[in-house]
Amino acid sequence: MDQSQAEIFTQILSERRSVRIFDESTPYDEDAVKRSLHAATLAPNSSNMQLWEFYRVKNPQIKAQLADYCMGQKAAKTARELILVVARRDLWRKRKDANLAQIRKVYKGRTDKAAKRAEAYYSSLIPKFYVKDYTGLFSLGKRIFAWSVGLFRPMLREVGDVNARISVHKSAGLAAMTLMYALKSEGLDSCPMEGFDSKRVKKLLKLPAGAEINMIIACGPGKPEGIYSERFRVPDEEVIFTID
């Protein structure tokens, strides 16, 4: 009997582990990484802004230098590829325009409330949230406005400059997780890494000034010894709560 979608997903979920030692010689399907990266672009993200980029590092010399900047972690040194998941808040205008064009295409010829609300969301609300606030005054004004409105009705409170940055990194994190599940579905292992010298990495790869590295993912065929121990998680009752 064929496995159900839930069974397949549960299997992938259970088999995905952070592998810290990769097989450096076994051939692997490099197109599987390409397919997994495409899958990552389908990840859920805030307002469909897609403020992320993925940098696939295959060049041996650059990869070796990058591994040094990842503090010499074994996962980075033995990985067949290193993938940078990069948050790009600075691209918000470009992504906003792309979404606005799509909205206008979807609602072409319509002037009802739904069409006007959808267009206003990207033409007016999105700029107010994502625009960079260098002085902090605009963020302060938005927080005061949110507090004032919140006295009378439910209101989004996380409207400051730092909240926009957090939102972009949340979306990048969702894309990274999607990427790792996709890699596992292709028979490849991965290891997400946050320990790296972001300044040197950005310089090495000539990343734009506005780019922020969310994480670096090592990938390739893993070795059994790359999983250091049995999986440990705290009991469900410590993290899952039901409000009846």
Secondary structure, DSSP 8 states (H G I E B T S, - for coil): ----HHHHHHHHHHH--B---B-SSS---HHHHHHHHHHHTTS--GGG---EEEEEE--HHHHHHHHHHTTT-HHHHH-SEEEEEEE-GGGHHHHHHHHHHHHHHHTTT--SHHHHHHHHIIIIIHHHHHS--SSSHHHHHHHHHHHHHHTTS------SHHHHHHHHHHHHHHHHHHHHHHHHHTT-EEEEE--S-HHHHHHHHT--TT-EEEEEEEEE-B-GGGS-S------GGGT-----
